Amino acid sequence: MKLTDRWQAGKKPTLSFEIFPAKTPKGEENLSRVVAELKTLAPDFISVTFGAGGSTRAGSLDLLKKLKTDQDLETIAYFAGYGLGPDIITAVLEGDREAGVENILVVRGDPPQEEGFQPHPESFLHASDLLSFIRPRYDFCLGVAGYPEGHHEAPSRDQDLAYLKLKVDLGAEYIITNYCYDNRFFFDFFEHCRSLDINIPILPGVMPIYSIKMMDMLAQICGASIPESVRHDLEAIPEGDREAMVRYGIGFAVDQCRELLRAGMPGIHLYTMDRSESVLGIVQKLRQEGWL
């Protein structure tokens, strides 16, 4: 089912998760357990990431097939086109279509870190270029990424929004945002989008706090800021008290989601990091309160 059809149906807000392909047999075993636990929450869809330079091309497609065929779950296939030539791009999209995927999230993707990687001479430099290639050739429901705090490579937040407007004009049908730990960034982003006539669904991404180390690492990669109030709260948690950290992360995310849903957002997209404990706690609490 195309996501836009689901949102237009006017049902309850959607619940969705992001996962990524495992790289080791142990990771595969863990991911199978996580997917089984996430499925008990009856998500509306699950998104599957696509590694830089096509590094998880086979694994991403295999995971999409398992979710669609074995688990009967709706999916979004990320597609990061950086460095890939038109033939590979076409092959990936054909594979997604044959697997029954109807929804694609079009992103540029990060440059691969492997030494010696050379981008294809006909690869696309921007997500907008990739979108222009895909839109006239396929009938996927195409989405793009949004950045409430601005993309860390953009010269300014205004320019980043101009790029987003271009992608919408080129046929993007929905936006999934990067996470932020202060909802004021999201609401400011949302209002700016609407002022630019970006009127497609904007789905907020929420990253639970799993650990201080992971929070700092992801913030550095994604360009998300960490409020001083959050750091202060985390510093008060005794070192090594994992249960207290999990409880704090669940409570913080529930507060964020509650505020977003109260404001009428179309759903919540949780970044799971291939973990389930915190996500289970967050969703169960939101459902107890009637938000989902």
C-alpha positions as a Markdown table, in Angstrom:
| # | Residue | x | y | z |
|---|---|---|---|---|
| 1 | Met | 0.0 | 0.0 | 0.0 |
| 2 | Lys | 1.3 | 3.5 | -0.8 |
| 3 | Leu | 1.8 | 5.6 | 2.3 |
| 4 | Thr | -0.1 | 8.5 | 0.9 |
| 5 | Asp | -3.2 | 6.3 | 0.5 |
| 6 | Arg | -2.8 | 5.3 | 4.2 |
| 7 | Trp | -2.6 | 8.9 | 5.4 |
| 8 | Gln | -5.5 | 10.0 | 3.2 |
| 9 | Ala | -7.7 | 7.3 | 4.6 |
| 10 | Gly | -7.9 | 9.4 | 7.8 |
| 11 | Lys | -7.3 | 6.6 | 10.3 |
| 12 | Lys | -5.2 | 6.9 | 13.5 |
| 13 | Pro | -1.7 | 8.2 | 13.2 |
| 14 | Thr | 0.7 | 5.8 | 11.7 |
| 15 | Leu | 3.4 | 3.9 | 13.6 |
| 16 | Ser | 6.6 | 3.0 | 11.8 |
| 17 | Phe | 10.1 | 1.9 | 12.4 |
| 18 | Glu | 13.5 | 2.1 | 10.7 |
| 19 | Ile | 15.8 | -0.9 | 10.7 |
| 20 | Phe | 19.0 | -1.8 | 8.8 |
| 21 | Pro | 20.4 | -5.0 | 7.4 |
| 22 | Ala | 22.6 | -7.1 | 9.7 |
| 23 | Lys | 26.3 | -7.6 | 8.8 |
| 24 | Thr | 27.1 | -10.7 | 10.8 |
| 25 | Pro | 25.3 | -14.1 | 11.6 |
| 26 | Lys | 24.9 | -12.9 | 15.2 |
| 27 | Gly | 23.4 | -9.6 | 13.9 |
| 28 | Glu | 21.0 | -11.6 | 11.7 |
| 29 | Glu | 19.9 | -13.6 | 14.7 |
| 30 | Asn | 19.3 | -10.4 | 16.7 |
| 31 | Leu | 17.5 | -8.7 | 13.9 |
| 32 | Ser | 15.1 | -11.7 | 13.4 |
| 33 | Arg | 14.2 | -11.4 | 17.1 |
| 34 | Val | 13.8 | -7.7 | 16.9 |
| 35 | Val | 11.6 | -7.9 | 13.9 |
| 36 | Ala | 9.4 | -10.5 | 15.6 |
| 37 | Glu | 9.0 | -8.2 | 18.6 |
| 38 | Leu | 8.3 | -5.1 | 16.5 |
| 39 | Lys | 5.7 | -7.0 | 14.5 |
| 40 | Thr | 3.7 | -7.5 | 17.7 |
| 41 | Leu | 3.2 | -3.8 | 17.7 |
| 42 | Ala | 1.4 | -4.0 | 14.4 |
| 43 | Pro | 3.3 | -1.2 | 12.6 |
| 44 | Asp | 1.9 | 0.5 | 9.5 |
| 45 | Phe | 5.3 | 0.1 | 7.8 |
| 46 | Ile | 9.0 | -0.5 | 8.4 |
| 47 | Ser | 11.7 | 1.3 | 6.5 |
| 48 | Val | 15.0 | -0.5 | 5.5 |
| 49 | Thr | 18.2 | 1.5 | 5.0 |
| 50 | Phe | 20.5 | 1.3 | 2.0 |
| 51 | Gly | 24.3 | 1.5 | 2.7 |
| 52 | Ala | 26.5 | 4.1 | 1.2 |
| 53 | Gly | 27.6 | 3.3 | -2.3 |
| 54 | Gly | 25.3 | 0.3 | -2.4 |
| 55 | Ser | 27.3 | -1.5 | 0.3 |
| 56 | Thr | 24.2 | -3.2 | 1.7 |
| 57 | Arg | 22.4 | -3.6 | -1.7 |
| 58 | Ala | 21.9 | -7.3 | -1.5 |
| 59 | Gly | 21.2 | -7.3 | 2.3 |
| 60 | Ser | 18.7 | -4.5 | 2.0 |
| 61 | Leu | 16.7 | -6.2 | -0.8 |
| 62 | Asp | 16.8 | -9.5 | 1.1 |
| 63 | Leu | 15.5 | -7.8 | 4.2 |
| 64 | Leu | 12.7 | -6.1 | 2.3 |
| 65 | Lys | 11.7 | -9.4 | 0.8 |
| 66 | Lys | 11.6 | -11.1 | 4.2 |
| 67 | Leu | 9.4 | -8.3 | 5.7 |
| 68 | Lys | 7.0 | -8.3 | 2.7 |
| 69 | Thr | 6.8 | -12.0 | 2.1 |
| 70 | Asp | 7.5 | -13.7 | 5.4 |
| 71 | Gln | 6.2 | -11.1 | 7.8 |
| 72 | Asp | 3.5 | -9.5 | 5.6 |
| 73 | Leu | 4.7 | -6.1 | 6.6 |
| 74 | Glu | 4.5 | -2.9 | 4.5 |
| 75 | Thr | 7.8 | -1.4 | 3.7 |
| 76 | Ile | 9.7 | 1.7 | 2.6 |
| 77 | Ala | 13.0 | 1.0 | 0.8 |
| 78 | Tyr | 15.6 | 3.7 | 1.4 |
| 79 | Phe | 17.6 | 4.4 | -1.8 |
| 80 | Ala | 20.9 | 6.2 | -1.4 |
| 81 | Gly | 22.2 | 6.9 | -4.9 |
| 82 | Tyr | 25.6 | 8.5 | -4.3 |
| 83 | Gly | 28.3 | 7.0 | -6.5 |
| 84 | Leu | 26.0 | 4.7 | -8.4 |
| 85 | Gly | 25.6 | 4.8 | -12.2 |
| 86 | Pro | 22.2 | 4.7 | -14.0 |
| 87 | Asp | 22.5 | 0.9 | -14.7 |
| 88 | Ile | 22.9 | 0.0 | -11.0 |
| 89 | Ile | 20.2 | 2.5 | -10.0 |
| 90 | Thr | 17.8 | 0.9 | -12.4 |
| 91 | Ala | 18.7 | -2.6 | -11.3 |
| 92 | Val | 18.1 | -1.7 | -7.6 |
| 93 | Leu | 14.7 | -0.2 | -8.4 |
| 94 | Glu | 13.7 | -3.1 | -10.5 |
| 95 | Gly | 14.6 | -5.4 | -7.6 |
| 96 | Asp | 12.5 | -3.4 | -5.2 |
| 97 | Arg | 9.6 | -3.4 | -7.6 |
| 98 | Glu | 9.8 | -7.2 | -8.1 |
| 99 | Ala | 9.8 | -7.6 | -4.4 |
| 100 | Gly | 6.5 | -5.8 | -4.1 |
| 101 | Val | 7.9 | -2.5 | -2.7 |
| 102 | Glu | 5.6 | 0.4 | -3.4 |
| 103 | Asn | 7.4 | 3.1 | -1.3 |
| 104 | Ile | 10.9 | 4.5 | -1.7 |
| 105 | Leu | 12.7 | 7.1 | 0.3 |
| 106 | Val | 15.1 | 8.9 | -2.0 |
| 107 | Val | 18.3 | 10.3 | -0.4 |
| 108 | Arg | 21.7 | 11.2 | -1.7 |
| 109 | Gly | 23.5 | 9.1 | 0.9 |
| 110 | Asp | 26.9 | 9.7 | 2.4 |
| 111 | Pro | 30.1 | 9.1 | 0.5 |
| 112 | Pro | 31.4 | 5.6 | 1.2 |
| 113 | Gln | 34.4 | 5.5 | 3.6 |
| 114 | Glu | 36.1 | 2.5 | 2.0 |
| 115 | Glu | 39.5 | 3.4 | 0.7 |
| 116 | Gly | 39.7 | 3.6 | -3.1 |
| 117 | Phe | 35.9 | 4.0 | -3.7 |
| 118 | Gln | 35.4 | 5.8 | -7.0 |
| 119 | Pro | 31.9 | 7.2 | -7.8 |
| 120 | His | 30.5 | 6.3 | -11.2 |
| 121 | Pro | 31.1 | 9.2 | -13.6 |
| 122 | Glu | 27.4 | 9.3 | -14.4 |
| 123 | Ser | 26.3 | 9.2 | -10.7 |
| 124 | Phe | 24.0 | 11.8 | -9.3 |
| 125 | Leu | 25.3 | 14.4 | -6.9 |
| 126 | His | 22.1 | 15.3 | -5.2 |
| 127 | Ala | 18.8 | 13.6 | -4.1 |
| 128 | Ser | 17.0 | 16.0 | -6.4 |
| 129 | Asp | 18.9 | 14.6 | -9.4 |
| 130 | Leu | 18.0 | 11.0 | -8.4 |
| 131 | Leu | 14.4 | 12.0 | -7.9 |
| 132 | Ser | 14.3 | 13.5 | -11.4 |
| 133 | Phe | 15.7 | 10.2 | -12.8 |
| 134 | Ile | 13.2 | 8.0 | -10.9 |
| 135 | Arg | 9.9 | 9.9 | -11.1 |
| 136 | Pro | 9.2 | 9.6 | -14.9 |
| 137 | Arg | 10.3 | 5.9 | -14.9 |
| 138 | Tyr | 8.5 | 4.4 | -11.9 |
| 139 | Asp | 5.2 | 4.7 | -10.1 |
| 140 | Phe | 6.7 | 4.3 | -6.6 |
| 141 | Cys | 5.3 | 6.5 | -3.9 |
| 142 | Leu | 8.5 | 8.7 | -3.5 |
| 143 | Gly | 9.6 | 10.3 | -0.3 |
| 144 | Val | 12.5 | 12.4 | 0.8 |
| 145 | Ala | 14.4 | 13.3 | 4.0 |
| 146 | Gly | 13.9 | 16.5 | 5.9 |
| 147 | Tyr | 16.2 | 18.1 | 8.5 |
| 148 | Pro | 14.6 | 20.1 | 11.3 |
| 149 | Glu | 17.9 | 21.5 | 12.3 |
| 150 | Gly | 19.2 | 21.8 | 8.7 |
| 151 | His | 21.4 | 19.4 | 6.9 |
| 152 | His | 24.9 | 19.6 | 8.3 |
| 153 | Glu | 26.3 | 20.2 | 4.8 |
| 154 | Ala | 23.8 | 22.9 | 3.8 |
| 155 | Pro | 25.1 | 26.5 | 3.7 |
| 156 | Ser | 22.1 | 27.6 | 5.7 |
| 157 | Arg | 18.7 | 26.3 | 6.9 |
| 158 | Asp | 17.0 | 28.5 | 4.4 |
| 159 | Gln | 19.0 | 27.0 | 1.6 |
| 160 | Asp | 18.3 | 23.5 | 2.9 |
| 161 | Leu | 14.5 | 24.3 | 2.8 |
| 162 | Ala | 14.9 | 25.6 | -0.7 |
| 163 | Tyr | 16.5 | 22.2 | -1.7 |
| 164 | Leu | 13.6 | 20.5 | 0.0 |
| 165 | Lys | 11.1 | 22.6 | -1.9 |
| 166 | Leu | 12.8 | 21.7 | -5.2 |
| 167 | Lys | 12.5 | 18.0 | -4.4 |
| 168 | Val | 8.8 | 18.4 | -3.7 |
| 169 | Asp | 8.3 | 20.2 | -7.0 |
| 170 | Leu | 10.1 | 17.3 | -8.7 |
| 171 | Gly | 7.5 | 14.8 | -7.3 |
| 172 | Ala | 8.3 | 13.9 | -3.7 |
| 173 | Glu | 5.0 | 12.8 | -2.0 |
| 174 | Tyr | 6.0 | 12.7 | 1.7 |
| 175 | Ile | 8.9 | 13.7 | 4.0 |
| 176 | Ile | 10.4 | 11.7 | 6.8 |
| 177 | Thr | 12.5 | 13.9 | 9.1 |
| 178 | Asn | 15.8 | 13.4 | 10.8 |
| 179 | Tyr | 15.4 | 13.2 | 14.6 |
| 180 | Cys | 15.9 | 16.1 | 17.0 |
| 181 | Tyr | 15.8 | 16.2 | 20.8 |
| 182 | Asp | 14.0 | 19.5 | 21.0 |
| 183 | Asn | 10.6 | 19.5 | 19.3 |
| 184 | Arg | 10.8 | 23.3 | 18.8 |
| 185 | Phe | 13.2 | 22.6 | 15.9 |
| 186 | Phe | 10.6 | 20.3 | 14.3 |
| 187 | Phe | 7.7 | 22.7 | 14.7 |
| 188 | Asp | 9.8 | 25.6 | 13.3 |
| 189 | Phe | 10.7 | 23.3 | 10.3 |
| 190 | Phe | 7.1 | 22.3 | 9.8 |
| 191 | Glu | 5.9 | 25.9 | 9.8 |
| 192 | His | 8.6 | 27.0 | 7.4 |
| 193 | Cys | 7.7 | 24.1 | 5.0 |
| 194 | Arg | 4.0 | 25.2 | 5.0 |
| 195 | Ser | 5.0 | 28.8 | 4.4 |
| 196 | Leu | 6.9 | 27.6 | 1.2 |
| 197 | Asp | 3.8 | 25.6 | 0.0 |
| 198 | Ile | 5.4 | 22.3 | 1.0 |
| 199 | Asn | 2.0 | 20.7 | 1.8 |
| 200 | Ile | 2.8 | 17.0 | 1.6 |
| 201 | Pro | 2.7 | 14.8 | 4.7 |
| 202 | Ile | 5.7 | 15.4 | 7.1 |
| 203 | Leu | 6.4 | 12.4 | 9.3 |
| 204 | Pro | 8.6 | 13.2 | 12.3 |
| 205 | Gly | 11.5 | 10.9 | 13.1 |
| 206 | Val | 12.2 | 10.1 | 16.7 |
| 207 | Met | 15.4 | 8.6 | 18.0 |
| 208 | Pro | 15.1 | 7.1 | 21.5 |
| 209 | Ile | 18.1 | 7.7 | 23.8 |
| 210 | Tyr | 19.8 | 4.4 | 24.1 |
| 211 | Ser | 23.1 | 5.4 | 25.7 |
| 212 | Ile | 25.2 | 8.6 | 26.1 |
| 213 | Lys | 27.9 | 7.2 | 23.9 |
| 214 | Met | 25.4 | 6.3 | 21.1 |
| 215 | Met | 23.6 | 9.7 | 21.5 |
| 216 | Asp | 26.9 | 11.6 | 21.1 |
| 217 | Met | 28.0 | 9.5 | 18.1 |
| 218 | Leu | 24.7 | 9.8 | 16.2 |
| 219 | Ala | 24.5 | 13.5 | 16.9 |
| 220 | Gln | 27.9 | 14.0 | 15.4 |
| 221 | Ile | 27.0 | 12.0 | 12.3 |
| 222 | Cys | 23.5 | 13.5 | 11.8 |
| 223 | Gly | 24.1 | 17.0 | 13.0 |
| 224 | Ala | 21.4 | 16.9 | 15.7 |
| 225 | Ser | 22.0 | 19.0 | 18.8 |
| 226 | Ile | 21.7 | 17.8 | 22.4 |
| 227 | Pro | 19.9 | 20.1 | 24.8 |
| 228 | Glu | 21.8 | 21.0 | 28.0 |
| 229 | Ser | 18.8 | 19.8 | 30.0 |
| 230 | Val | 19.1 | 16.3 | 28.5 |
| 231 | Arg | 22.8 | 16.2 | 29.3 |
| 232 | His | 22.1 | 17.3 | 32.8 |
| 233 | Asp | 19.5 | 14.6 | 33.2 |
| 234 | Leu | 21.8 | 11.9 | 31.9 |
| 235 | Glu | 24.7 | 13.0 | 34.1 |
| 236 | Ala | 22.5 | 12.4 | 37.1 |
| 237 | Ile | 22.0 | 8.7 | 36.1 |
| 238 | Pro | 24.6 | 6.5 | 37.9 |
| 239 | Glu | 27.3 | 5.2 | 35.6 |
| 240 | Gly | 26.4 | 1.7 | 34.4 |
| 241 | Asp | 22.8 | 1.8 | 35.5 |
| 242 | Arg | 21.4 | 0.6 | 32.2 |
| 243 | Glu | 17.8 | 0.2 | 33.4 |
| 244 | Ala | 17.7 | 3.8 | 34.5 |
| 245 | Met | 19.1 | 4.9 | 31.1 |
| 246 | Val | 16.4 | 2.8 | 29.3 |
| 247 | Arg | 13.6 | 4.3 | 31.5 |
| 248 | Tyr | 14.8 | 7.8 | 30.9 |
| 249 | Gly | 15.1 | 7.2 | 27.1 |
| 250 | Ile | 11.5 | 5.8 | 27.0 |
| 251 | Gly | 10.1 | 8.6 | 29.1 |
| 252 | Phe | 11.8 | 11.3 | 27.0 |
| 253 | Ala | 10.7 | 9.8 | 23.7 |
| 254 | Val | 7.1 | 9.4 | 25.0 |
| 255 | Asp | 7.0 | 13.1 | 25.9 |
| 256 | Gln | 8.3 | 14.0 | 22.4 |
| 257 | Cys | 5.8 | 11.7 | 20.6 |
| 258 | Arg | 2.9 | 12.9 | 22.7 |
| 259 | Glu | 3.6 | 16.5 | 21.9 |
| 260 | Leu | 4.0 | 15.7 | 18.2 |
| 261 | Leu | 0.8 | 13.7 | 18.0 |
| 262 | Arg | -1.1 | 16.4 | 20.0 |
| 263 | Ala | -0.1 | 18.8 | 17.3 |
| 264 | Gly | -1.7 | 16.7 | 14.6 |
| 265 | Met | 1.3 | 15.0 | 12.9 |
| 266 | Pro | 0.4 | 12.1 | 10.7 |
| 267 | Gly | 2.4 | 9.5 | 12.7 |
| 268 | Ile | 5.6 | 8.7 | 14.4 |
| 269 | His | 8.7 | 7.1 | 12.8 |
| 270 | Leu | 11.0 | 5.5 | 15.4 |
| 271 | Tyr | 14.7 | 4.9 | 14.7 |
| 272 | Thr | 15.2 | 1.5 | 16.3 |
| 273 | Met | 18.9 | 1.0 | 15.7 |
| 274 | Asp | 17.9 | -2.7 | 15.4 |
| 275 | Arg | 16.8 | -2.7 | 19.0 |
| 276 | Ser | 13.4 | -3.4 | 20.4 |
| 277 | Glu | 13.3 | -2.9 | 24.2 |
| 278 | Ser | 12.9 | 0.9 | 24.2 |
| 279 | Val | 10.6 | 0.9 | 21.2 |
| 280 | Leu | 8.3 | -1.6 | 22.9 |
| 281 | Gly | 8.1 | 0.6 | 26.0 |
| 282 | Ile | 7.5 | 3.8 | 24.1 |
| 283 | Val | 4.7 | 2.3 | 21.9 |
| 284 | Gln | 3.0 | 0.5 | 24.8 |
| 285 | Lys | 2.9 | 3.8 | 26.8 |
| 286 | Leu | 1.5 | 5.8 | 23.9 |
| 287 | Arg | -1.2 | 3.2 | 23.2 |
| 288 | Gln | -2.2 | 3.1 | 26.9 |
| 289 | Glu | -2.8 | 6.8 | 26.6 |
| 290 | Gly | -4.7 | 6.5 | 23.4 |
| 291 | Trp | -2.3 | 8.3 | 21.1 |
| 292 | Leu | -1.8 | 5.5 | 18.6 |
